[in-house]
């Protein structure tokens, strides 16, 4: 997991490095190959992919979050501290979401289930078993929502009996399978970024969550989303997450100054007014906390504005990073001050030359 701001060499430099298989760049960047769905070291002995099919990452965690699996030939996971067992478990789930890995299976792999639980809670905001169960049921939810019989969903989800499936489905989604057509849920997906992986969440109506995965409040935000929307939170994607990913790519490349993805940010009347006011701060500009309070008609509400700013669930898109202390000091930021400075510099046109290209097609 990225703990600070990690940048990449220029794309032209990385391209030249992997084409000549330069060992000096091992661990500096990792390359995801879109045509195969794997990510590799720059020195991978496999045939070099076309540059247009390569996506670059600062670390294996970012590549895994973007949906790539480790290359079996160059073994990129062995270069860093990200445990091999964690990447292997994610790869197994994504390769076959219907396969059920129990605690005994984890022990057979030599991994302590408690260690797995702590790792997934810390990095993904849910236990491994919850992730696996939700990933398994997500496809069944879609099958039923599209009008297929419950029995078809039971078979597709890998459950041995309809009663077991119905119990798990209701525990996860809050409704019985027969009542699920038309029922919504919050899909969550992990997205790469130059500042570390992001978790994005969206219902069928719009984006409702965008957080850095290493933020301490992430697990609290998941619970808040569940409570506010009264919907289950399950791994997956939808059109709003895909739109957010595309717009974030162009934003970090310096080609987008205004997001258009639909947003959902329920809260108290005061909270909604603050977050709406944040959306009015122009790209490349900042506002002080007391200026926001004054715009809201309550100059004494500076601290309340600060608290609400910190509770923003849709980072970057609702630009809480554009709010600073009186006099221009950065103030606080849930994602860390280095990230806040990075975002402000980006919007002021001081884009690091290493930034462009992380999302290049």
Secondary structure as the mmCIF struct_conf table of DSSP 4:
data_model
#
loop_
_struct_conf.conf_type_id
_struct_conf.id
_struct_conf.beg_label_comp_id
_struct_conf.beg_label_asym_id
_struct_conf.beg_label_seq_id
_struct_conf.end_label_comp_id
_struct_conf.end_label_asym_id
_struct_conf.end_label_seq_id
BEND BEND1 UNK A 4 UNK A 4
HELX_RH_AL_P HELX_RH_AL_P1 UNK A 11 UNK A 19
TURN_TY1_P TURN_TY1_P1 UNK A 20 UNK A 21
HELX_RH_3T_P HELX_RH_3T_P1 UNK A 23 UNK A 25
STRN STRN1 UNK A 26 UNK A 26
TURN_TY1_P TURN_TY1_P2 UNK A 27 UNK A 28
STRN STRN2 UNK A 29 UNK A 29
STRN STRN3 UNK A 30 UNK A 33
TURN_TY1_P TURN_TY1_P3 UNK A 34 UNK A 37
STRN STRN4 UNK A 38 UNK A 40
TURN_TY1_P TURN_TY1_P4 UNK A 42 UNK A 43
BEND BEND2 UNK A 46 UNK A 46
HELX_LH_PP_P HELX_LH_PP_P1 UNK A 47 UNK A 50
HELX_RH_3T_P HELX_RH_3T_P2 UNK A 51 UNK A 53
STRN STRN5 UNK A 54 UNK A 57
BEND BEND3 UNK A 58 UNK A 59
HELX_RH_AL_P HELX_RH_AL_P2 UNK A 60 UNK A 65
TURN_TY1_P TURN_TY1_P5 UNK A 66 UNK A 67
STRN STRN6 UNK A 69 UNK A 70
TURN_TY1_P TURN_TY1_P6 UNK A 72 UNK A 74
HELX_RH_3T_P HELX_RH_3T_P3 UNK A 76 UNK A 79
BEND BEND4 UNK A 80 UNK A 82
HELX_RH_AL_P HELX_RH_AL_P3 UNK A 84 UNK A 95
TURN_TY1_P TURN_TY1_P7 UNK A 97 UNK A 98
HELX_RH_AL_P HELX_RH_AL_P4 UNK A 103 UNK A 108
TURN_TY1_P TURN_TY1_P8 UNK A 109 UNK A 110
HELX_RH_AL_P HELX_RH_AL_P5 UNK A 113 UNK A 124
BEND BEND5 UNK A 125 UNK A 126
HELX_RH_AL_P HELX_RH_AL_P6 UNK A 128 UNK A 145
TURN_TY1_P TURN_TY1_P9 UNK A 146 UNK A 147
HELX_RH_AL_P HELX_RH_AL_P7 UNK A 150 UNK A 157
TURN_TY1_P TURN_TY1_P10 UNK A 158 UNK A 158
BEND BEND6 UNK A 160 UNK A 161
HELX_RH_AL_P HELX_RH_AL_P8 UNK A 162 UNK A 173
BEND BEND7 UNK A 174 UNK A 175
HELX_RH_3T_P HELX_RH_3T_P4 UNK A 177 UNK A 179
TURN_TY1_P TURN_TY1_P11 UNK A 181 UNK A 182
STRN STRN7 UNK A 186 UNK A 191
TURN_TY1_P TURN_TY1_P12 UNK A 194 UNK A 195
BEND BEND8 UNK A 196 UNK A 196
STRN STRN8 UNK A 198 UNK A 202
BEND BEND9 UNK A 204 UNK A 205
STRN STRN9 UNK A 207 UNK A 212
TURN_TY1_P TURN_TY1_P13 UNK A 213 UNK A 214
TURN_TY1_P TURN_TY1_P14 UNK A 216 UNK A 217
HELX_RH_AL_P HELX_RH_AL_P9 UNK A 218 UNK A 229
TURN_TY1_P TURN_TY1_P15 UNK A 230 UNK A 230
STRN STRN10 UNK A 233 UNK A 235
HELX_RH_AL_P HELX_RH_AL_P10 UNK A 239 UNK A 252
TURN_TY1_P TURN_TY1_P16 UNK A 253 UNK A 254
BEND BEND10 UNK A 257 UNK A 258
BEND BEND11 UNK A 261 UNK A 261
STRN STRN11 UNK A 263 UNK A 263
HELX_RH_AL_P HELX_RH_AL_P11 UNK A 269 UNK A 279
TURN_TY1_P TURN_TY1_P17 UNK A 280 UNK A 280
BEND BEND12 UNK A 281 UNK A 281
HELX_LH_PP_P HELX_LH_PP_P2 UNK A 282 UNK A 282
TURN_TY1_P TURN_TY1_P18 UNK A 283 UNK A 284
STRN STRN12 UNK A 287 UNK A 288
HELX_RH_AL_P HELX_RH_AL_P12 UNK A 289 UNK A 295
TURN_TY1_P TURN_TY1_P19 UNK A 296 UNK A 297
TURN_TY1_P TURN_TY1_P20 UNK A 299 UNK A 300
HELX_RH_AL_P HELX_RH_AL_P13 UNK A 302 UNK A 310
TURN_TY1_P TURN_TY1_P21 UNK A 311 UNK A 311
BEND BEND13 UNK A 313 UNK A 313
STRN STRN13 UNK A 314 UNK A 314
TURN_TY1_P TURN_TY1_P22 UNK A 315 UNK A 317
BEND BEND14 UNK A 318 UNK A 318
HELX_RH_3T_P HELX_RH_3T_P5 UNK A 320 UNK A 322
STRN STRN14 UNK A 323 UNK A 324
TURN_TY1_P TURN_TY1_P23 UNK A 326 UNK A 327
BEND BEND15 UNK A 328 UNK A 328
TURN_TY1_P TURN_TY1_P24 UNK A 334 UNK A 335
HELX_RH_AL_P HELX_RH_AL_P14 UNK A 337 UNK A 347
TURN_TY1_P TURN_TY1_P25 UNK A 348 UNK A 349
TURN_TY1_P TURN_TY1_P26 UNK A 353 UNK A 359
#
